[in-house]
Amino acid sequence: MISRLPAPPARLPLPAPPMLPAAQGFVRGFVASACLGVVQEGGLAKSPQQVKRLLRQALLGGTAMAAGSQVAATIGRGLFGRALLAGALGATAMLLLGQLLSEATPQAEESPHD
């Protein structure tokens, strides 16, 4: 008599590890800023300059939201010194990112002053 082996039990996927507050904040801020940028541009970007502006806005929005999320999380745990540090690091990241991305983004030509 031939017996069939029982099918192996179905494996459930392992749950993903929870995201850190700053990572969640970055993703939320990036997506929200990108969506707002598309609306402000009047639709999807049609030129490389529009794509660069949109990405710049999304990266800055994600960075700001990540810093804010980290500050809120550390304040919630009563770690006020770390919250201050997170805010200062977030502001520094915003300034550096703004400088780096403004060099890569073409500036509007200024009209000569007579």
LUMDODO-749524 format. One record per residue: residue number from 0; x, y, z of N, C-alpha, C, O in turn; residue in one letter; chain. Coordinates in steps of 0.05 Angstrom, whole numbers, plus 32768, in hexadecimal, padded with zeros to 4 digits. Example, Ala and Ser with C-alpha at 12.3 -4.5 7.8 and 13.67 -1.06 7.14 Angstrom:
<sites>
+-----+------+------+------+-------+-------+-------+------+------+------+------+------+------+-----+-------+
!   n ! n.px ! n.py ! n.pz ! ca.px ! ca.py ! ca.pz ! c.px ! c.py ! c.pz ! o.px ! o.py ! o.pz ! res ! chain !
+-----+------+------+------+-------+-------+-------+------+------+------+------+------+------+-----+-------+
!   0 ! 8108 ! 7F8E ! 809C !  80F6 !  7FA6 !  809C ! 8108 ! 7FBE ! 809C ! 811D ! 7FBE ! 80A9 !   a !     A !
!   1 ! 8101 ! 7FD3 ! 808E !  8111 !  7FEB !  808F ! 8102 ! 8001 ! 809D ! 810C ! 8017 ! 80A1 !   s !     A !
+-----+------+------+------+-------+-------+-------+------+------+------+------+------+------+-----+-------+
</sites>
This chain:
<sites>
+-----+------+------+------+-------+-------+-------+------+------+------+------+------+------+-----+-------+
!   n ! n.px ! n.py ! n.pz ! ca.px ! ca.py ! ca.pz ! c.px ! c.py ! c.pz ! o.px ! o.py ! o.pz ! res ! chain !
+-----+------+------+------+-------+-------+-------+------+------+------+------+------+------+-----+-------+
!   0 ! 8010 ! 7FE9 ! 8000 !  8000 !  8000 !  8000 ! 8012 ! 8019 ! 8000 ! 8025 ! 801B ! 8010 !   m !     A !
!   1 ! 800C ! 802C ! 7FEE !  801B !  8044 !  7FEC ! 800C ! 805A ! 7FFB ! 7FF5 ! 805F ! 7FF7 !   i !     A !
!   2 ! 801B ! 8065 ! 800E !  800F !  807B !  801D ! 801B ! 8096 ! 8015 ! 8033 ! 8098 ! 800E !   s !     A !
!   3 ! 800B ! 80A9 ! 8015 !  8014 !  80C4 !  800E ! 801D ! 80D3 ! 8027 ! 8011 ! 80D0 ! 803C !   r !     A !
!   4 ! 8033 ! 80E1 ! 8023 !  803D !  80F1 !  8039 ! 802B ! 810A ! 803C ! 8022 ! 8115 ! 8028 !   l !     A !
!   5 ! 8026 ! 8113 ! 8054 !  8016 !  812C !  8057 ! 8025 ! 8143 ! 804C ! 803E ! 8144 ! 804D !   p !     A !
!   6 ! 8017 ! 8156 ! 8042 !  8023 !  816E !  8037 ! 8030 ! 817E ! 804D ! 8025 ! 817F ! 8064 !   a !     A !
!   7 ! 8047 ! 818B ! 8048 !  8053 !  819A !  805D ! 8041 ! 81B2 ! 8065 ! 8033 ! 81BC ! 8054 !   p !     A !
!   8 ! 8042 ! 81BA ! 807E !  8031 !  81D0 !  8086 ! 8039 ! 81EA ! 8077 ! 8051 ! 81EF ! 8071 !   p !     A !
!   9 ! 8025 ! 81FA ! 8071 !  802A !  8213 !  8063 ! 803A ! 8225 ! 8075 ! 8033 ! 8228 ! 808D !   a !     A !
!  10 ! 804E ! 8232 ! 806A !  805E !  8244 !  807A ! 8053 ! 8260 ! 8077 ! 804F ! 826A ! 8061 !   r !     A !
!  11 ! 804E ! 826C ! 808D !  8045 !  8288 !  808D ! 805E ! 829A ! 808B ! 8073 ! 8294 ! 8096 !   l !     A !
!  12 ! 805B ! 82B0 ! 807C !  8072 !  82C2 !  807A ! 8079 ! 82CE ! 8095 ! 8067 ! 82D4 ! 80A5 !   p !     A !
!  13 ! 8092 ! 82D2 ! 809A !  809A !  82DE !  80B3 ! 8092 ! 82FC ! 80B2 ! 8095 ! 8309 ! 809D !   l !     A !
!  14 ! 8089 ! 8306 ! 80C8 !  8082 !  8323 !  80C9 ! 809C ! 8334 ! 80C5 ! 80B1 ! 832D ! 80CF !   p !     A !
!  15 ! 8099 ! 8349 ! 80B7 !  80AF !  835C !  80B3 ! 80B6 ! 8369 ! 80CD ! 80A4 ! 836F ! 80DD !   a !     A !
!  16 ! 80CF ! 836F ! 80D2 !  80D6 !  837D !  80EB ! 80CA ! 8399 ! 80EA ! 80C8 ! 83A5 ! 80D4 !   p !     A !
!  17 ! 80C3 ! 83A4 ! 8101 !  80B6 !  83BE !  8101 ! 80CB ! 83D3 ! 80F7 ! 80E3 ! 83D1 ! 80FD !   p !     A !
!  18 ! 80C1 ! 83E7 ! 80E9 !  80D2 !  83FD !  80E0 ! 80D7 ! 8410 ! 80F7 ! 80C5 ! 8414 ! 8108 !   m !     A !
!  19 ! 80EE ! 841C ! 80F7 !  80F4 !  8431 !  810C ! 80E3 ! 8449 ! 8106 ! 80DB ! 844E ! 80EF !   l !     A !
!  20 ! 80DD ! 8459 ! 811B !  80CD !  8471 !  8116 ! 80D8 ! 8484 ! 8101 ! 80C9 ! 848F ! 80F1 !   p !     A !
!  21 ! 80F2 ! 8487 ! 8100 !  80FE !  8499 !  80EC ! 80FA ! 848D ! 80D0 ! 80F5 ! 849D ! 80BD !   a !     A !
!  22 ! 80FC ! 8473 ! 80CD !  80F9 !  8467 !  80B2 ! 80DC ! 846A ! 80A9 ! 80D6 ! 8470 ! 8092 !   a !     A !
!  23 ! 80C9 ! 8465 ! 80BC !  80AD !  8469 !  80B5 ! 80A7 ! 8486 ! 80AE ! 8099 ! 848C ! 809B !   q !     A !
!  24 ! 80B3 ! 8498 ! 80BD !  80AF !  84B4 !  80B8 ! 80BA ! 84BC ! 809D ! 80AE ! 84CC ! 808E !   g !     A !
!  25 ! 80D2 ! 84B1 ! 8096 !  80DE !  84B8 !  807C ! 80CC ! 84AF ! 8065 ! 80C6 ! 84BE ! 8053 !   f !     A !
!  26 ! 80C2 ! 8496 ! 8067 !  80B1 !  848C !  8052 ! 8097 ! 849C ! 804F ! 808F ! 84A3 ! 8039 !   v !     A !
!  27 ! 808B ! 84A2 ! 8066 !  8072 !  84B2 !  8065 ! 8077 ! 84CE ! 805A ! 8068 ! 84D8 ! 8049 !   r !     A !
!  28 ! 808D ! 84DB ! 8063 !  8093 !  84F6 !  8059 ! 809B ! 84F6 ! 803C ! 8093 ! 8508 ! 802D !   g !     A !
!  29 ! 80AA ! 84E2 ! 8033 !  80B2 !  84E0 !  8017 ! 809A ! 84DD ! 8005 ! 8097 ! 84EC ! 7FF2 !   f !     A !
!  30 ! 8088 ! 84CB ! 800C !  8070 !  84C6 !  7FFC ! 805E ! 84DE ! 7FFC ! 8054 ! 84E7 ! 7FE7 !   v !     A !
!  31 ! 8059 ! 84E9 ! 8014 !  8047 !  8501 !  8016 ! 8052 ! 8518 ! 8006 ! 8043 ! 8526 ! 7FF8 !   a !     A !
!  32 ! 806C ! 851D ! 8009 !  8078 !  8534 !  7FFA ! 8078 ! 852F ! 7FDC ! 8074 ! 8542 ! 7FCD !   s !     A !
!  33 ! 807D ! 8516 ! 7FD4 !  807C !  8510 !  7FB7 ! 8060 ! 8514 ! 7FAC ! 805C ! 851F ! 7F96 !   a !     A !
!  34 ! 804C ! 850C ! 7FBB !  8030 !  8510 !  7FB2 ! 8029 ! 852D ! 7FB0 ! 801D ! 8536 ! 7F9D !   c !     A !
!  35 ! 8031 ! 853D ! 7FC4 !  802C !  855A !  7FC4 ! 803B ! 8567 ! 7FAC ! 8031 ! 8579 ! 7F9F !   l !     A !
!  36 ! 8053 ! 855D ! 7FA7 !  8063 !  8568 !  7F91 ! 8056 ! 8563 ! 7F76 ! 8056 ! 8574 ! 7F65 !   g !     A !
!  37 ! 804A ! 854B ! 7F73 !  803C !  8545 !  7F5A ! 8025 ! 8558 ! 7F56 ! 8020 ! 8562 ! 7F40 !   v !     A !
!  38 ! 8016 ! 855D ! 7F6B !  7FFF !  856F !  7F6A ! 8008 ! 858B ! 7F63 ! 7FFC ! 8598 ! 7F53 !   v !     A !
!  39 ! 801D ! 8594 ! 7F71 !  8027 !  85AF !  7F6C ! 8032 ! 85B3 ! 7F50 ! 8031 ! 85C9 ! 7F45 !   q !     A !
!  40 ! 803E ! 859E ! 7F45 !  8049 !  859F !  7F2A ! 8033 ! 859D ! 7F15 ! 8038 ! 85A1 ! 7EFD !   e !     A !
!  41 ! 801A ! 8597 ! 7F1D !  8004 !  8595 !  7F0A ! 8004 ! 857A ! 7EFC ! 7FF9 ! 8578 ! 7EE6 !   g !     A !
!  42 ! 800E ! 8565 ! 7F08 !  800E !  854B !  7EFC ! 802A ! 853F ! 7EFE ! 803C ! 854A ! 7F0A !   g !     A !
!  43 ! 802D ! 8528 ! 7EF0 !  8047 !  851B !  7EF1 ! 805C ! 852C ! 7EE3 ! 8057 ! 853B ! 7ED1 !   l !     A !
!  44 ! 8075 ! 8529 ! 7EED !  808B !  8538 !  7EE2 ! 8090 ! 8531 ! 7EC5 ! 8090 ! 851A ! 7EBD !   a !     A !
!  45 ! 8094 ! 8546 ! 7EB5 !  8098 !  8541 !  7E98 ! 80B5 ! 8547 ! 7E8F ! 80BD ! 8540 ! 7E79 !   k !     A !
!  46 ! 80C4 ! 8555 ! 7EA0 !  80E0 !  855B !  7E99 ! 80F3 ! 8552 ! 7EAF ! 80EA ! 854D ! 7EC6 !   s !     A !
!  47 ! 810C ! 854E ! 7EA8 !  811F !  8546 !  7EBD ! 8121 ! 855A ! 7ED4 ! 8125 ! 8552 ! 7EEB !   p !     A !
!  48 ! 811D ! 8574 ! 7ECE !  811E !  8588 !  7EE3 ! 8106 ! 8584 ! 7EF7 ! 810A ! 8587 ! 7F0F !   q !     A !
!  49 ! 80EF ! 857E ! 7EEC !  80D8 !  8579 !  7EFD ! 80DC ! 8560 ! 7F0E ! 80D4 ! 855F ! 7F25 !   q !     A !
!  50 ! 80E8 ! 854B ! 7F03 !  80EE !  8533 !  7F12 ! 8101 ! 8539 ! 7F28 ! 80FD ! 8530 ! 7F3F !   v !     A !
!  51 ! 8116 ! 8549 ! 7F23 !  8129 !  8550 !  7F38 ! 811C ! 8560 ! 7F4E ! 8121 ! 855C ! 7F65 !   k !     A !
!  52 ! 810B ! 8573 ! 7F46 !  80FD !  8583 !  7F5B ! 80EB ! 8571 ! 7F6C ! 80EA ! 8574 ! 7F85 !   r !     A !
!  53 ! 80DD ! 855F ! 7F5F !  80CC !  854D !  7F6E ! 80DB ! 853B ! 7F81 ! 80D3 ! 8537 ! 7F98 !   l !     A !
!  54 ! 80F1 ! 8530 ! 7F77 !  8102 !  851F !  7F89 ! 810E ! 852F ! 7FA0 ! 8110 ! 8525 ! 7FB6 !   l !     A !
!  55 ! 8116 ! 8547 ! 7F9A !  8121 !  8558 !  7FAF ! 810D ! 855D ! 7FC4 ! 8112 ! 855B ! 7FDC !   r !     A !
!  56 ! 80F5 ! 8564 ! 7FBC !  80DF !  856A !  7FCF ! 80D8 ! 8551 ! 7FDF ! 80D4 ! 8553 ! 7FF7 !   q !     A !
!  57 ! 80D8 ! 853A ! 7FD2 !  80D1 !  8521 !  7FE0 ! 80E7 ! 8519 ! 7FF4 ! 80E1 ! 8511 ! 800A !   a !     A !
!  58 ! 8100 ! 851C ! 7FEC !  8116 !  8516 !  7FFF ! 8116 ! 8529 ! 8017 ! 811A ! 8520 ! 802D !   l !     A !
!  59 ! 8112 ! 8542 ! 8012 !  8112 !  8555 !  8028 ! 80FA ! 8550 ! 803A ! 80FC ! 8551 ! 8053 !   l !     A !
!  60 ! 80E3 ! 854A ! 802E !  80CB !  8543 !  803F ! 80CF ! 852A ! 804F ! 80C7 ! 8529 ! 8066 !   g !     A !
!  61 ! 80DB ! 8516 ! 8043 !  80E1 !  84FD !  8052 ! 80F4 ! 8501 ! 8068 ! 80F1 ! 84F6 ! 807E !   g !     A !
!  62 ! 8109 ! 8511 ! 8063 !  811D !  8517 !  8078 ! 8110 ! 8527 ! 808F ! 8115 ! 8521 ! 80A7 !   t !     A !
!  63 ! 8100 ! 853A ! 8089 !  80F3 !  854A !  809E ! 80E0 ! 8539 ! 80AE ! 80DF ! 853B ! 80C7 !   a !     A !
!  64 ! 80D1 ! 8528 ! 80A1 !  80BE !  8516 !  80B0 ! 80CD ! 8502 ! 80C1 ! 80C4 ! 84FB ! 80D7 !   m !     A !
!  65 ! 80E3 ! 84F8 ! 80B7 !  80F3 !  84E5 !  80C6 ! 80FE ! 84F2 ! 80E0 ! 80FD ! 84E6 ! 80F5 !   a !     A !
!  66 ! 8108 ! 850A ! 80DD !  8112 !  8518 !  80F4 ! 80FC ! 851D ! 8108 ! 80FF ! 8519 ! 8120 !   a !     A !
!  67 ! 80E5 ! 8526 ! 80FE !  80CE !  852C !  8110 ! 80C4 ! 8512 ! 811E ! 80BD ! 8513 ! 8135 !   g !     A !
!  68 ! 80C4 ! 84FD ! 810F !  80BB !  84E3 !  811B ! 80CE ! 84DA ! 8131 ! 80C6 ! 84D0 ! 8146 !   s !     A !
!  69 ! 80E8 ! 84DD ! 812C !  80FC !  84D5 !  8140 ! 80FA ! 84E7 ! 8159 ! 80FC ! 84DD ! 816F !   q !     A !
!  70 ! 80F6 ! 8500 ! 8155 !  80F3 !  8513 !  816C ! 80DB ! 850B ! 817C ! 80DC ! 850A ! 8195 !   v !     A !
!  71 ! 80C5 ! 8506 ! 816F !  80AC !  84FF !  817D ! 80AF ! 84E4 ! 818C ! 80A6 ! 84E2 ! 81A3 !   a !     A !
!  72 ! 80BD ! 84D1 ! 8180 !  80C0 !  84B7 !  818D ! 80D2 ! 84BA ! 81A6 ! 80CC ! 84AD ! 81BA !   a !     A !
!  73 ! 80E7 ! 84CA ! 81A4 !  80F9 !  84CC !  81BB ! 80EC ! 84DD ! 81D1 ! 80F0 ! 84D8 ! 81E9 !   t !     A !
!  74 ! 80DC ! 84F1 ! 81CA !  80CE !  8500 !  81DE ! 80BA ! 84EE ! 81EC ! 80B6 ! 84F0 ! 8205 !   i !     A !
!  75 ! 80AD ! 84DD ! 81DD !  8099 !  84CA !  81E8 ! 80A6 ! 84B7 ! 81FD ! 8098 ! 84AE ! 820F !   g !     A !
!  76 ! 80C0 ! 84B2 ! 81FA !  80CE !  84A1 !  820D ! 80DB ! 84B1 ! 8223 ! 80E9 ! 84A6 ! 8235 !   r !     A !
!  77 ! 80D7 ! 84CC ! 8223 !  80E3 !  84DD !  8237 ! 8101 ! 84E2 ! 8233 ! 810E ! 84EB ! 8246 !   g !     A !
!  78 ! 810B ! 84DE ! 821C !  8128 !  84E2 !  8216 ! 812B ! 84FD ! 8208 ! 812F ! 84FF ! 81F0 !   l !     A !
!  79 ! 8129 ! 8512 ! 8218 !  8129 !  852D !  820D ! 8143 ! 8536 ! 8200 ! 8143 ! 8544 ! 81EC !   f !     A !
!  80 ! 8159 ! 852D ! 820B !  8173 !  8533 !  8200 ! 8176 ! 8526 ! 81E4 ! 8180 ! 8533 ! 81D1 !   g !     A !
!  81 ! 816D ! 850D ! 81E2 !  816E !  8500 !  81C8 ! 815B ! 850D ! 81B4 ! 8161 ! 850E ! 819C !   r !     A !
!  82 ! 8145 ! 8516 ! 81BE !  8132 !  8524 !  81AC ! 813E ! 853D ! 81A1 ! 813B ! 8543 ! 8189 !   a !     A !
!  83 ! 814C ! 854C ! 81B2 !  815A !  8564 !  81A9 ! 816F ! 855D ! 8195 ! 8172 ! 856B ! 8180 !   l !     A !
!  84 ! 817E ! 8548 ! 819A !  8193 !  8540 !  8187 ! 8186 ! 8537 ! 816C ! 8191 ! 853D ! 8157 !   l !     A !
!  85 ! 8171 ! 8528 ! 816E !  8163 !  851F !  8155 ! 8159 ! 8537 ! 8145 ! 815B ! 8537 ! 812C !   a !     A !
!  86 ! 814E ! 854B ! 8152 !  8145 !  8562 !  8144 ! 815C ! 8572 ! 8137 ! 815A ! 857B ! 8121 !   g !     A !
!  87 ! 8173 ! 8574 ! 8146 !  818A !  8582 !  813B ! 8196 ! 8573 ! 8123 ! 819D ! 857F ! 810F !   a !     A !
!  88 ! 8197 ! 8558 ! 8125 !  81A1 !  8548 !  810F ! 818E ! 8549 ! 80F7 ! 8197 ! 854A ! 80E0 !   l !     A !
!  89 ! 8174 ! 854A ! 80FC !  8161 !  854C !  80E6 ! 8164 ! 8567 ! 80D8 ! 8163 ! 8568 ! 80BF !   g !     A !
!  90 ! 8167 ! 857C ! 80E7 !  816A !  8597 !  80DB ! 8184 ! 8598 ! 80CB ! 8185 ! 85A3 ! 80B5 !   a !     A !
!  91 ! 8199 ! 858C ! 80D6 !  81B3 !  858B !  80C7 ! 81B0 ! 857B ! 80AD ! 81BA ! 8584 ! 8098 !   t !     A !
!  92 ! 81A2 ! 8565 ! 80AF !  819E !  8554 !  8097 ! 818E ! 8563 ! 8082 ! 8194 ! 8562 ! 806A !   a !     A !
!  93 ! 817A ! 8573 ! 808B !  816A !  8583 !  8078 ! 817C ! 8598 ! 806A ! 817A ! 859B ! 8052 !   m !     A !
!  94 ! 818C ! 85A5 ! 807A !  819E !  85BA !  806E ! 81B1 ! 85AE ! 805A ! 81B5 ! 85B8 ! 8044 !   l !     A !
!  95 ! 81BE ! 8598 ! 8062 !  81D1 !  858B !  8050 ! 81C4 ! 8580 ! 8037 ! 81CE ! 8584 ! 8021 !   l !     A !
!  96 ! 81AE ! 8573 ! 803B !  819F !  8568 !  8024 ! 8196 ! 857E ! 8011 ! 8197 ! 857C ! 7FF9 !   l !     A !
!  97 ! 818C ! 8594 ! 801D !  8184 !  85AB !  800D ! 819B ! 85B6 ! 7FFC ! 8197 ! 85BD ! 7FE5 !   g !     A !
!  98 ! 81B2 ! 85B8 ! 8009 !  81CA !  85C2 !  7FFA ! 81D2 ! 85AF ! 7FE4 ! 81D7 ! 85B8 ! 7FCE !   q !     A !
!  99 ! 81D3 ! 8596 ! 7FEA !  81DC !  8582 !  7FD6 ! 81C8 ! 8581 ! 7FBE ! 81D1 ! 8580 ! 7FA7 !   l !     A !
! 100 ! 81AF ! 8582 ! 7FC5 !  819B !  857F !  7FAF ! 8197 ! 859A ! 7FA0 ! 818F ! 8599 ! 7F89 !   l !     A !
! 101 ! 819D ! 85B0 ! 7FAD !  8199 !  85C9 !  7F9E ! 81AF ! 85CC ! 7F89 ! 81AB ! 85D9 ! 7F75 !   s !     A !
! 102 ! 81C7 ! 85C1 ! 7F8F !  81DD !  85C1 !  7F7B ! 81D6 ! 85B0 ! 7F63 ! 81DE ! 85B6 ! 7F4C !   e !     A !
! 103 ! 81C7 ! 859A ! 7F68 !  81C0 !  8588 !  7F52 ! 81A8 ! 8592 ! 7F43 ! 81A3 ! 8589 ! 7F2C !   a !     A !
! 104 ! 8198 ! 85A4 ! 7F4F !  8180 !  85AE !  7F42 ! 8186 ! 85C8 ! 7F34 ! 8190 ! 85DA ! 7F41 !   t !     A !
! 105 ! 8180 ! 85C9 ! 7F1A !  8186 !  85E2 !  7F0C ! 8175 ! 85F9 ! 7F17 ! 815D ! 85F6 ! 7F1C !   p !     A !
! 106 ! 8182 ! 8610 ! 7F1B !  8174 !  8627 !  7F26 ! 8167 ! 8637 ! 7F0F ! 8171 ! 8636 ! 7EF8 !   q !     A !
! 107 ! 8151 ! 8644 ! 7F15 !  8144 !  8654 !  7F01 ! 8157 ! 866C ! 7EFA ! 8164 ! 8677 ! 7F0B !   a !     A !
! 108 ! 8157 ! 8672 ! 7EE1 !  8168 !  8688 !  7ED8 ! 815D ! 86A3 ! 7EE2 ! 8145 ! 86A7 ! 7EE1 !   e !     A !
! 109 ! 816F ! 86B3 ! 7EEC !  8166 !  86CD !  7EF6 ! 8167 ! 86E1 ! 7EE0 ! 8179 ! 86E0 ! 7ECF !   e !     A !
! 110 ! 8155 ! 86F4 ! 7EE0 !  8156 !  8709 !  7ECC ! 816A ! 871E ! 7ED4 ! 816C ! 8724 ! 7EEC !   s !     A !
! 111 ! 8178 ! 872A ! 7EC1 !  818C !  873E !  7EC9 ! 817E ! 8757 ! 7ED3 ! 816A ! 875F ! 7EC9 !   p !     A !
! 112 ! 818B ! 8763 ! 7EE8 !  8180 !  877C !  7EF3 ! 818D ! 8793 ! 7EE5 ! 81A5 ! 8795 ! 7EE4 !   h !     A !
! 113 ! 817D ! 87A6 ! 7EDC !  8188 !  87BE !  7ECE ! 8188 ! 87D5 ! 7EE1 ! 8191 ! 87EB ! 7ED9 !   d !     A !
+-----+------+------+------+-------+-------+-------+------+------+------+------+------+------+-----+-------+
</sites>
